[in-house]
Amino acid sequence: MKHKGQEKEESTNDKPNSETPVYRYYQMELLTKNITPEFEAQVSQRICRQVRIVQANPEDCERLVHLHNRAFLTATDPYCPISYSDMMKVLTFRDNIVLIGTIWGEDAGFIILGFDYYPSLEFDDSSDNILEVPAPPPERDGKRVYNVGYISGLGVDPRWRGRRVGTTLGVSSWKYFNAANLKKLKCEVYEKNEASFNLISRLGFRKVGVKTYSLEQSRAEPLRRL
């Protein structure tokens, strides 16, 4: 499985065969400078106080596979279960961060955070679209440096939907993104997933474009999109 930022931004713009079904995904972005203390306080009023956030590690792989497959089985997105080996790749890729939200000891949802480095953003962070290929992140003081963060996956167990688990996970992600000193955040949302689109919009993201994928492309990387 590729991490979302590994391929060229325009690579998925290749138009699928006109006879095959296509799936449209909204390209969403949020400049981190817009996550002001006031905005964060406003959004934080909508979180669920019963949700406990824990950071996953490789020992949680089987737990995450189960949670992912339950979350997306009834979602509007093109469904493809994830395997243990692919989830382990997510957990161990570079500096990915996976958070699990629990309620009363039961797993309720997850969010996957990824990171990339785009040299052009060091000079201009106002562009709506990043057209270049991400570069290997430089190192400073022994740590990799990034300037773009991705919400590479977000899912909520159907039993816990409507409890603001997704909002709580999204707000919790800001702590980790802020620590990385990023320029902007990105994600992709399936056009028919109204719940995810509304959630991401409430977190301050705005739509900056649309990409189309064939069913095979959409299923190729099940943790690339929401």
TIMARDO-414774 format. One record per residue (C-alpha): z, x, y. Coordinates in nm, 2 decimals. Layout:
<rs>
((Z; X; Y))
...
</rs>
This chain:
<rs>
((0.00; 0.00; 0.00))
((-0.08; 0.12; 0.35))
((0.16; 0.09; 0.63))
((0.02; -0.12; 0.90))
((-0.04; 0.16; 1.15))
((-0.22; 0.39; 0.90))
((-0.57; 0.26; 0.93))
((-0.80; 0.24; 1.23))
((-0.72; -0.05; 1.46))
((-1.08; -0.17; 1.45))
((-1.12; -0.12; 1.07))
((-1.02; -0.48; 0.99))
((-1.26; -0.61; 1.24))
((-1.54; -0.57; 0.99))
((-1.67; -0.92; 0.94))
((-1.63; -1.06; 0.59))
((-1.93; -1.21; 0.41))
((-2.02; -1.53; 0.59))
((-2.00; -1.72; 0.26))
((-1.64; -1.62; 0.18))
((-1.34; -1.79; 0.34))
((-1.20; -1.60; 0.64))
((-0.84; -1.60; 0.77))
((-0.77; -1.55; 1.14))
((-0.46; -1.35; 1.25))
((-0.33; -1.35; 1.61))
((-0.26; -1.00; 1.75))
((0.07; -1.01; 1.93))
((0.23; -0.75; 2.16))
((0.54; -0.70; 2.36))
((0.60; -0.42; 2.60))
((0.95; -0.29; 2.54))
((1.01; -0.27; 2.92))
((1.01; -0.65; 2.92))
((1.31; -0.66; 2.68))
((1.55; -0.66; 2.97))
((1.93; -0.72; 2.93))
((1.88; -1.06; 3.08))
((1.60; -1.16; 2.84))
((1.79; -1.02; 2.54))
((2.10; -1.22; 2.64))
((1.89; -1.53; 2.68))
((1.73; -1.50; 2.34))
((2.06; -1.40; 2.17))
((2.19; -1.74; 2.25))
((1.97; -1.88; 1.98))
((2.08; -1.65; 1.69))
((2.28; -1.78; 1.40))
((2.63; -1.63; 1.41))
((2.67; -1.68; 1.03))
((2.39; -1.44; 0.95))
((2.51; -1.09; 0.86))
((2.25; -0.82; 0.90))
((2.24; -0.52; 0.66))
((2.00; -0.23; 0.64))
((1.83; -0.21; 0.30))
((1.79; 0.11; 0.10))
((1.58; 0.19; -0.21))
((1.85; 0.04; -0.44))
((1.78; -0.30; -0.28))
((1.41; -0.29; -0.39))
((1.44; -0.56; -0.67))
((1.64; -0.78; -0.44))
((1.38; -0.75; -0.17))
((1.09; -0.83; -0.41))
((1.27; -1.15; -0.51))
((1.34; -1.24; -0.15))
((0.98; -1.17; -0.03))
((0.82; -1.37; -0.31))
((1.05; -1.67; -0.26))
((0.99; -1.66; 0.12))
((0.61; -1.66; 0.10))
((0.56; -1.89; -0.20))
((0.58; -2.20; 0.02))
((0.45; -2.04; 0.34))
((0.12; -2.13; 0.50))
((-0.01; -1.77; 0.47))
((-0.25; -1.67; 0.19))
((0.01; -1.60; -0.08))
((0.02; -1.28; -0.28))
((0.34; -1.17; -0.46))
((0.46; -0.82; -0.40))
((0.53; -0.58; -0.68))
((0.84; -0.35; -0.73))
((0.63; -0.04; -0.68))
((0.47; -0.17; -0.35))
((0.81; -0.27; -0.21))
((0.94; 0.07; -0.30))
((0.66; 0.23; -0.10))
((0.76; 0.02; 0.20))
((1.12; 0.12; 0.17))
((1.04; 0.49; 0.14))
((0.75; 0.53; 0.38))
((0.83; 0.76; 0.67))
((1.09; 0.60; 0.89))
((1.04; 0.23; 0.80))
((1.35; 0.01; 0.84))
((1.41; -0.30; 0.63))
((1.68; -0.54; 0.74))
((1.82; -0.82; 0.52))
((1.99; -1.13; 0.66))
((2.26; -1.29; 0.45))
((2.45; -1.61; 0.49))
((2.78; -1.65; 0.30))
((2.68; -1.36; 0.07))
((2.33; -1.50; -0.02))
((2.01; -1.33; 0.09))
((1.84; -1.56; 0.35))
((1.56; -1.35; 0.50))
((1.42; -1.00; 0.57))
((1.23; -0.81; 0.84))
((1.03; -0.49; 0.80))
((1.00; -0.25; 1.09))
((0.74; 0.02; 1.11))
((0.65; 0.29; 1.36))
((0.34; 0.48; 1.48))
((0.24; 0.72; 1.75))
((-0.06; 0.67; 1.98))
((-0.12; 0.97; 2.22))
((-0.29; 0.75; 2.48))
((0.02; 0.55; 2.53))
((0.20; 0.85; 2.67))
((-0.02; 0.81; 2.98))
((-0.08; 0.43; 2.99))
((0.11; 0.15; 2.82))
((-0.05; -0.14; 3.01))
((-0.35; -0.18; 2.78))
((-0.35; -0.49; 2.56))
((-0.53; -0.33; 2.27))
((-0.48; 0.01; 2.11))
((-0.83; 0.13; 2.01))
((-0.76; 0.48; 1.89))
((-0.64; 0.59; 1.55))
((-0.27; 0.66; 1.54))
((-0.19; 1.03; 1.52))
((0.07; 1.20; 1.31))
((0.40; 1.16; 1.50))
((0.51; 1.48; 1.67))
((0.86; 1.61; 1.60))
((1.13; 1.68; 1.86))
((1.47; 1.83; 1.76))
((1.37; 1.78; 1.39))
((1.29; 1.41; 1.43))
((0.96; 1.22; 1.43))
((0.87; 1.07; 1.76))
((0.70; 0.73; 1.79))
((0.58; 0.51; 2.07))
((0.47; 0.19; 1.89))
((0.68; -0.03; 1.67))
((0.55; -0.29; 1.42))
((0.71; -0.60; 1.27))
((0.53; -0.55; 0.95))
((0.68; -0.84; 0.76))
((0.93; -1.12; 0.82))
((1.03; -1.39; 0.57))
((1.30; -1.65; 0.53))
((1.40; -1.80; 0.20))
((1.30; -2.18; 0.20))
((1.66; -2.28; 0.13))
((1.77; -2.12; 0.47))
((1.49; -2.23; 0.70))
((1.59; -2.41; 1.01))
((1.91; -2.19; 1.04))
((1.76; -1.95; 1.29))
((1.76; -1.67; 1.04))
((1.42; -1.54; 1.16))
((1.53; -1.54; 1.52))
((1.85; -1.35; 1.43))
((1.65; -1.09; 1.23))
((1.40; -1.06; 1.52))
((1.67; -1.00; 1.78))
((1.85; -0.76; 1.55))
((1.53; -0.55; 1.53))
((1.54; -0.47; 1.90))
((1.84; -0.24; 1.84))
((1.64; -0.02; 1.61))
((1.32; -0.04; 1.83))
((1.52; 0.05; 2.14))
((1.67; 0.35; 1.97))
((1.32; 0.48; 1.90))
((1.23; 0.47; 2.27))
((0.90; 0.29; 2.21))
((0.64; 0.17; 2.46))
((0.54; -0.15; 2.29))
((0.58; -0.37; 1.98))
((0.31; -0.53; 1.78))
((0.26; -0.77; 1.49))
((0.00; -1.00; 1.34))
((0.06; -1.37; 1.28))
((-0.16; -1.60; 1.06))
((-0.31; -1.87; 1.29))
((-0.19; -2.16; 1.07))
((0.17; -2.03; 1.05))
((0.29; -2.22; 1.35))
((0.66; -2.15; 1.28))
((0.60; -1.77; 1.28))
((0.39; -1.79; 1.59))
((0.66; -1.99; 1.78))
((0.93; -1.75; 1.66))
((0.74; -1.44; 1.77))
((0.65; -1.60; 2.10))
((1.02; -1.69; 2.17))
((1.09; -1.32; 2.11))
((0.86; -1.24; 2.41))
((0.54; -1.15; 2.22))
((0.21; -1.27; 2.36))
((-0.13; -1.31; 2.20))
((-0.37; -1.03; 2.30))
((-0.65; -1.09; 2.04))
((-0.76; -1.23; 1.71))
((-0.88; -1.05; 1.39))
((-1.04; -1.21; 1.08))
((-0.99; -1.11; 0.72))
((-1.13; -1.21; 0.39))
((-0.89; -1.34; 0.13))
((-0.91; -1.00; -0.05))
((-0.84; -0.82; 0.28))
((-0.55; -1.05; 0.36))
((-0.39; -1.00; 0.02))
((-0.46; -0.62; 0.01))
((-0.14; -0.54; 0.21))
((0.10; -0.84; 0.17))
((0.35; -0.68; 0.41))
((0.12; -0.62; 0.70))
((0.12; -0.96; 0.85))
((0.35; -1.26; 0.93))
</rs>
